Every structure is written in structure tokens, then in C-alpha cells.
């Protein structure tokens, strides 16, 4: 039986899923020590915004009217205000 290969991906989720079902000691011959960061954050800080249901529904409608995701609309508003 041929063993599965370690995924060659930048997806932390995909790698985590793989290692949840595999033992790292089975791949000793493929591992190498890395001394510098491999994964760089793709985006800035995450900020949680708590909205009332009515506010969330209004945000969703506004975003849909602009063919945007609600989070993208919020990002746009924040960028406008901080510039």
C-alpha cells in the first residue's frame, strides 16, 4: 500500500485536516527543519463588530445592493473614515 503524500499547499486548513488524520512520524524522511516563517498573514487585524439583528439585516441589504459582501462594505466604510 502506497502512503499518501504531504499536501503541497499554503492552506493552513488543508494542512491541519491532513495532520488530523496522519502521524508526523510516518513522514520523517520528508520533513526538514525550517528556521524562518513560512506562513505570512494575508490580511490585517480582524475586528469583531456586534450588530443588532435589525442593523445586520440593513447592512446585508446595503451590501447586496452594491453587489458586495457585508464585510467588504464595512471595510470600505472604515477606510473612508480613517483616510
N, CA, C and O atoms as a GROMACS GRO file, in nm:
protein
  332
    1UNK      N    1   0.083  -0.118   0.000
    1UNK     CA    2   0.000   0.000   0.000
    1UNK      C    3   0.088   0.125   0.000
    1UNK      O    4   0.181   0.135   0.081
    2UNK      N    5   0.061   0.217  -0.088
    2UNK     CA    6   0.137   0.340  -0.101
    2UNK      C    7   0.084   0.444  -0.004
    2UNK      O    8  -0.037   0.466   0.005
    3UNK      N    9   0.173   0.509   0.068
    3UNK     CA   10   0.126   0.609   0.164
    3UNK      C   11   0.096   0.741   0.092
    3UNK      O   12   0.149   0.770  -0.015
    4UNK      N   13   0.010   0.817   0.154
    4UNK     CA   14  -0.031   0.945   0.098
    4UNK      C   15   0.083   1.046   0.111
    4UNK      O   16   0.163   1.039   0.204
    5UNK      N   17   0.090   1.140   0.017
    5UNK     CA   18   0.192   1.246   0.020
    5UNK      C   19   0.146   1.361   0.110
    5UNK      O   20   0.026   1.384   0.127
    6UNK      N   21   0.242   1.432   0.167
    6UNK     CA   22   0.211   1.554   0.240
    6UNK      C   23   0.161   1.656   0.138
    6UNK      O   24   0.226   1.675   0.035
    7UNK      N   25   0.049   1.721   0.164
    7UNK     CA   26  -0.003   1.818   0.067
    7UNK      C   27   0.096   1.934   0.045
    7UNK      O   28   0.157   1.982   0.140
    8UNK      N   29   0.110   1.975  -0.077
    8UNK     CA   30   0.194   2.092  -0.111
    8UNK      C   31   0.098   2.209  -0.131
    8UNK      O   32   0.050   2.234  -0.241
    9UNK      N   33   0.071   2.279  -0.021
    9UNK     CA   34  -0.027   2.385  -0.022
    9UNK      C   35   0.009   2.492   0.079
    9UNK      O   36   0.084   2.466   0.174
   10UNK      N   37  -0.043   2.612   0.060
   10UNK     CA   38  -0.027   2.719   0.157
   10UNK      C   39  -0.147   2.726   0.251
   10UNK      O   40  -0.152   2.811   0.340
   11UNK      N   41  -0.244   2.637   0.231
   11UNK     CA   42  -0.366   2.641   0.311
   11UNK      C   43  -0.344   2.576   0.447
   11UNK      O   44  -0.320   2.456   0.457
   12UNK      N   45  -0.351   2.658   0.550
   12UNK     CA   46  -0.335   2.604   0.685
   12UNK      C   47  -0.447   2.506   0.716
   12UNK      O   48  -0.424   2.404   0.780
   13UNK      N   49  -0.568   2.536   0.669
   13UNK     CA   50  -0.682   2.446   0.694
   13UNK      C   51  -0.658   2.308   0.631
   13UNK      O   52  -0.682   2.205   0.693
   14UNK      N   53  -0.611   2.309   0.506
   14UNK     CA   54  -0.587   2.182   0.437
   14UNK      C   55  -0.478   2.102   0.508
   14UNK      O   56  -0.490   1.981   0.524
   15UNK      N   57  -0.371   2.169   0.549
   15UNK     CA   58  -0.264   2.101   0.620
   15UNK      C   59  -0.312   2.049   0.755
   15UNK      O   60  -0.277   1.937   0.794
   16UNK      N   61  -0.390   2.128   0.826
   16UNK     CA   62  -0.442   2.085   0.956
   16UNK      C   63  -0.531   1.962   0.939
   16UNK      O   64  -0.524   1.868   1.019
   17UNK      N   65  -0.614   1.962   0.836
   17UNK     CA   66  -0.701   1.847   0.809
   17UNK      C   67  -0.616   1.722   0.782
   17UNK      O   68  -0.648   1.613   0.830
   18UNK      N   69  -0.509   1.739   0.704
   18UNK     CA   70  -0.421   1.626   0.674
   18UNK      C   71  -0.357   1.572   0.803
   18UNK      O   72  -0.359   1.452   0.828
   19UNK      N   73  -0.300   1.663   0.885
   19UNK     CA   74  -0.229   1.617   1.005
   19UNK      C   75  -0.325   1.567   1.112
   19UNK      O   76  -0.282   1.496   1.203
   20UNK      N   77  -0.452   1.601   1.105
   20UNK     CA   78  -0.551   1.544   1.198
   20UNK      C   79  -0.569   1.395   1.176
   20UNK      O   80  -0.612   1.323   1.266
   21UNK      N   81  -0.536   1.348   1.056
   21UNK     CA   82  -0.558   1.207   1.023
   21UNK      C   83  -0.429   1.131   0.991
   21UNK      O   84  -0.434   1.016   0.948
   22UNK      N   85  -0.314   1.194   1.011
   22UNK     CA   86  -0.186   1.130   0.983
   22UNK      C   87  -0.089   1.153   1.098
   22UNK      O   88  -0.103   1.250   1.173
   23UNK      N   89   0.009   1.064   1.112
   23UNK     CA   90   0.110   1.075   1.216
   23UNK      C   91   0.238   1.130   1.156
   23UNK      O   92   0.289   1.076   1.057
   24UNK      N   93   0.289   1.238   1.214
   24UNK     CA   94   0.408   1.303   1.160
   24UNK      C   95   0.529   1.209   1.155
   24UNK      O   96   0.616   1.224   1.070
   25UNK      N   97   0.534   1.113   1.245
   25UNK     CA   98   0.649   1.021   1.246
   25UNK      C   99   0.651   0.930   1.124
   25UNK      O  100   0.754   0.872   1.091
   26UNK      N  101   0.538   0.917   1.056
   26UNK     CA  102   0.534   0.837   0.933
   26UNK      C  103   0.598   0.911   0.816
   26UNK      O  104   0.615   0.853   0.709
   27UNK      N  105   0.632   1.038   0.836
   27UNK     CA  106   0.686   1.120   0.727
   27UNK      C  107   0.823   1.178   0.762
   27UNK      O  108   0.864   1.279   0.704
   28UNK      N  109   0.894   1.115   0.856
   28UNK     CA  110   1.026   1.164   0.898
   28UNK      C  111   1.120   1.189   0.780
   28UNK      O  112   1.194   1.287   0.779
   29UNK      N  113   1.116   1.101   0.682
   29UNK     CA  114   1.209   1.113   0.568
   29UNK      C  115   1.176   1.232   0.476
   29UNK      O  116   1.258   1.269   0.393
   30UNK      N  117   1.057   1.291   0.490
   30UNK     CA  118   1.017   1.405   0.406
   30UNK      C  119   1.026   1.539   0.478
   30UNK      O  120   1.012   1.644   0.415
   31UNK      N  121   1.050   1.536   0.608
   31UNK     CA  122   1.049   1.660   0.686
   31UNK      C  123   1.186   1.727   0.688
   31UNK      O  124   1.289   1.660   0.684
   32UNK      N  125   1.185   1.859   0.694
   32UNK     CA  126   1.309   1.935   0.707
   32UNK      C  127   1.285   2.050   0.803
   32UNK      O  128   1.175   2.104   0.812
   33UNK      N  129   1.389   2.087   0.875
   33UNK     CA  130   1.378   2.198   0.970
   33UNK      C  131   1.376   2.330   0.895
   33UNK      O  132   1.454   2.352   0.802
   34UNK      N  133   1.286   2.417   0.936
   34UNK     CA  134   1.274   2.549   0.876
   34UNK      C  135   1.293   2.652   0.986
   34UNK      O  136   1.229   2.643   1.091
   35UNK      N  137   1.381   2.749   0.964
   35UNK     CA  138   1.412   2.845   1.069
   35UNK      C  139   1.345   2.980   1.050
   35UNK      O  140   1.355   3.066   1.138
   36UNK      N  141   1.278   3.001   0.938
   36UNK     CA  142   1.210   3.128   0.915
   36UNK      C  143   1.062   3.105   0.895
   36UNK      O  144   1.020   2.993   0.863
   37UNK      N  145   0.980   3.209   0.912
   37UNK     CA  146   0.834   3.192   0.898
   37UNK      C  147   0.797   3.144   0.758
   37UNK      O  148   0.853   3.188   0.658
   38UNK      N  149   0.702   3.053   0.753
   38UNK     CA  150   0.653   3.000   0.626
   38UNK      C  151   0.524   3.071   0.586
   38UNK      O  152   0.507   3.108   0.470
   39UNK      N  153   0.435   3.089   0.682
   39UNK     CA  154   0.305   3.148   0.654
   39UNK      C  155   0.305   3.293   0.698
   39UNK      O  156   0.333   3.323   0.815
   40UNK      N  157   0.274   3.381   0.608
   40UNK     CA  158   0.262   3.523   0.638
   40UNK      C  159   0.113   3.558   0.638
   40UNK      O  160   0.039   3.510   0.553
   41UNK      N  161   0.069   3.640   0.732
   41UNK     CA  162  -0.071   3.680   0.730
   41UNK      C  163  -0.103   3.753   0.601
   41UNK      O  164  -0.028   3.840   0.558
   42UNK      N  165  -0.216   3.717   0.541
   42UNK     CA  166  -0.256   3.779   0.414
   42UNK      C  167  -0.331   3.908   0.436
   42UNK      O  168  -0.338   3.992   0.346
   43UNK      N  169  -0.387   3.925   0.553
   43UNK     CA  170  -0.470   4.042   0.578
   43UNK      C  171  -0.428   4.104   0.711
   43UNK      O  172  -0.350   4.047   0.787
   44UNK      N  173  -0.482   4.221   0.736
   44UNK     CA  174  -0.454   4.290   0.860
   44UNK      C  175  -0.531   4.228   0.976
   44UNK      O  176  -0.576   4.114   0.970
   45UNK      N  177  -0.545   4.306   1.080
   45UNK     CA  178  -0.612   4.260   1.202
   45UNK      C  179  -0.760   4.232   1.176
   45UNK      O  180  -0.822   4.293   1.089
   46UNK      N  181  -0.812   4.142   1.252
   46UNK     CA  182  -0.956   4.110   1.246
   46UNK      C  183  -1.022   4.183   1.362
   46UNK      O  184  -0.977   4.174   1.476
   47UNK      N  185  -1.130   4.254   1.331
   47UNK     CA  186  -1.204   4.326   1.433
   47UNK      C  187  -1.348   4.275   1.431
   47UNK      O  188  -1.412   4.269   1.326
   48UNK      N  189  -1.397   4.238   1.547
   48UNK     CA  190  -1.534   4.189   1.558
   48UNK      C  191  -1.628   4.307   1.580
   48UNK      O  192  -1.601   4.394   1.662
   49UNK      N  193  -1.737   4.310   1.507
   49UNK     CA  194  -1.837   4.416   1.522
   49UNK      C  195  -1.969   4.350   1.559
   49UNK      O  196  -2.020   4.265   1.485
   50UNK      N  197  -2.024   4.390   1.672
   50UNK     CA  198  -2.151   4.333   1.717
   50UNK      C  199  -2.265   4.424   1.674
   50UNK      O  200  -2.269   4.542   1.712
   51UNK      N  201  -2.356   4.370   1.596
   51UNK     CA  202  -2.471   4.446   1.549
   51UNK      C  203  -2.600   4.384   1.600
   51UNK      O  204  -2.608   4.263   1.625
   52UNK      N  205  -2.698   4.467   1.616
   52UNK     CA  206  -2.832   4.416   1.648
   52UNK      C  207  -2.886   4.349   1.523
   52UNK      O  208  -2.845   4.385   1.412
   53UNK      N  209  -2.977   4.253   1.537
   53UNK     CA  210  -3.031   4.184   1.419
   53UNK      C  211  -3.084   4.280   1.312
   53UNK      O  212  -3.063   4.258   1.193
   54UNK      N  213  -3.151   4.386   1.355
   54UNK     CA  214  -3.205   4.484   1.260
   54UNK      C  215  -3.092   4.553   1.184
   54UNK      O  216  -3.102   4.577   1.063
   55UNK      N  217  -2.983   4.586   1.254
   55UNK     CA  218  -2.868   4.651   1.191
   55UNK      C  219  -2.798   4.556   1.094
   55UNK      O  220  -2.756   4.597   0.985
   56UNK      N  221  -2.784   4.432   1.135
   56UNK     CA  222  -2.720   4.333   1.048
   56UNK      C  223  -2.800   4.312   0.920
   56UNK      O  224  -2.743   4.299   0.812
   57UNK      N  225  -2.933   4.309   0.933
   57UNK     CA  226  -3.018   4.292   0.815
   57UNK      C  227  -3.005   4.412   0.721
   57UNK      O  228  -3.001   4.396   0.600
   58UNK      N  229  -2.999   4.533   0.779
   58UNK     CA  230  -2.984   4.654   0.697
   58UNK      C  231  -2.848   4.653   0.627
   58UNK      O  232  -2.839   4.690   0.510
   59UNK      N  233  -2.744   4.613   0.698
   59UNK     CA  234  -2.610   4.604   0.639
   59UNK      C  235  -2.611   4.505   0.522
   59UNK      O  236  -2.554   4.533   0.417
   60UNK      N  237  -2.674   4.392   0.543
   60UNK     CA  238  -2.681   4.291   0.437
   60UNK      C  239  -2.752   4.345   0.313
   60UNK      O  240  -2.707   4.325   0.200
   61UNK      N  241  -2.864   4.415   0.334
   61UNK     CA  242  -2.937   4.473   0.220
   61UNK      C  243  -2.852   4.576   0.146
   61UNK      O  244  -2.848   4.576   0.023
   62UNK      N  245  -2.786   4.664   0.221
   62UNK     CA  246  -2.699   4.765   0.159
   62UNK      C  247  -2.587   4.700   0.079
   62UNK      O  248  -2.559   4.740  -0.034
   63UNK      N  249  -2.524   4.600   0.138
   63UNK     CA  250  -2.414   4.531   0.069
   63UNK      C  251  -2.464   4.464  -0.058
   63UNK      O  252  -2.400   4.474  -0.163
   64UNK      N  253  -2.579   4.396  -0.049
   64UNK     CA  254  -2.634   4.330  -0.167
   64UNK      C  255  -2.667   4.430  -0.277
   64UNK      O  256  -2.650   4.401  -0.396
   65UNK      N  257  -2.714   4.548  -0.238
   65UNK     CA  258  -2.749   4.649  -0.339
   65UNK      C  259  -2.624   4.700  -0.413
   65UNK      O  260  -2.634   4.752  -0.524
   66UNK      N  261  -2.507   4.684  -0.349
   66UNK     CA  262  -2.381   4.724  -0.411
   66UNK      C  263  -2.305   4.603  -0.466
   66UNK      O  264  -2.191   4.615  -0.510
   67UNK      N  265  -2.370   4.487  -0.462
   67UNK     CA  266  -2.310   4.361  -0.508
   67UNK      C  267  -2.178   4.334  -0.434
   67UNK      O  268  -2.076   4.299  -0.494
   68UNK      N  269  -2.184   4.351  -0.302
   68UNK     CA  270  -2.067   4.332  -0.216
   68UNK      C  271  -2.103   4.240  -0.100
   68UNK      O  272  -2.220   4.221  -0.067
   69UNK      N  273  -2.000   4.185  -0.039
   69UNK     CA  274  -2.019   4.113   0.087
   69UNK      C  275  -2.029   4.217   0.198
   69UNK      O  276  -1.966   4.323   0.189
   70UNK      N  277  -2.107   4.190   0.302
   70UNK     CA  278  -2.118   4.286   0.413
   70UNK      C  279  -1.982   4.326   0.472
   70UNK      O  280  -1.960   4.443   0.502
   71UNK      N  281  -1.892   4.231   0.489
   71UNK     CA  282  -1.759   4.263   0.545
   71UNK      C  283  -1.682   4.358   0.454
   71UNK      O  284  -1.610   4.445   0.503
   72UNK      N  285  -1.696   4.341   0.323
   72UNK     CA  286  -1.627   4.430   0.230
   72UNK      C  287  -1.683   4.572   0.239
   72UNK      O  288  -1.608   4.670   0.228
   73UNK      N  289  -1.812   4.583   0.258
   73UNK     CA  290  -1.874   4.715   0.272
   73UNK      C  291  -1.825   4.783   0.400
   73UNK      O  292  -1.795   4.902   0.399
   74UNK      N  293  -1.818   4.708   0.508
   74UNK     CA  294  -1.767   4.764   0.634
   74UNK      C  295  -1.622   4.809   0.616
   74UNK      O  296  -1.585   4.917   0.661
   75UNK      N  297  -1.539   4.728   0.549
   75UNK     CA  298  -1.400   4.766   0.523
   75UNK      C  299  -1.394   4.897   0.445
   75UNK      O  300  -1.314   4.985   0.476
   76UNK      N  301  -1.480   4.909   0.344
   76UNK     CA  302  -1.483   5.032   0.264
   76UNK      C  303  -1.516   5.153   0.352
   76UNK      O  304  -1.450   5.256   0.341
   77UNK      N  305  -1.617   5.140   0.437
   77UNK     CA  306  -1.656   5.250   0.526
   77UNK      C  307  -1.542   5.289   0.619
   77UNK      O  308  -1.514   5.408   0.638
   78UNK      N  309  -1.476   5.190   0.676
   78UNK     CA  310  -1.366   5.218   0.770
   78UNK      C  311  -1.254   5.289   0.697
   78UNK      O  312  -1.200   5.387   0.748
   79UNK      N  313  -1.218   5.242   0.580
   79UNK     CA  314  -1.110   5.306   0.501
   79UNK      C  315  -1.147   5.451   0.469
   79UNK      O  316  -1.060   5.539   0.474
   80UNK      N  317  -1.273   5.477   0.437
   80UNK     CA  318  -1.316   5.614   0.406
   80UNK      C  319  -1.302   5.704   0.530
   80UNK      O  320  -1.260   5.819   0.520
   81UNK      N  321  -1.337   5.650   0.645
   81UNK     CA  322  -1.334   5.730   0.767
   81UNK      C  323  -1.191   5.755   0.818
   81UNK      O  324  -1.164   5.861   0.875
   82UNK      N  325  -1.101   5.661   0.799
   82UNK     CA  326  -0.966   5.679   0.852
   82UNK      C  327  -0.874   5.752   0.756
   82UNK      O  328  -0.764   5.791   0.795
   83UNK      N  329  -0.917   5.773   0.632
   83UNK     CA  330  -0.831   5.847   0.537
   83UNK      C  331  -0.845   5.996   0.554
   83UNK      O  332  -0.780   6.072   0.482
   0.00000   0.00000   0.00000
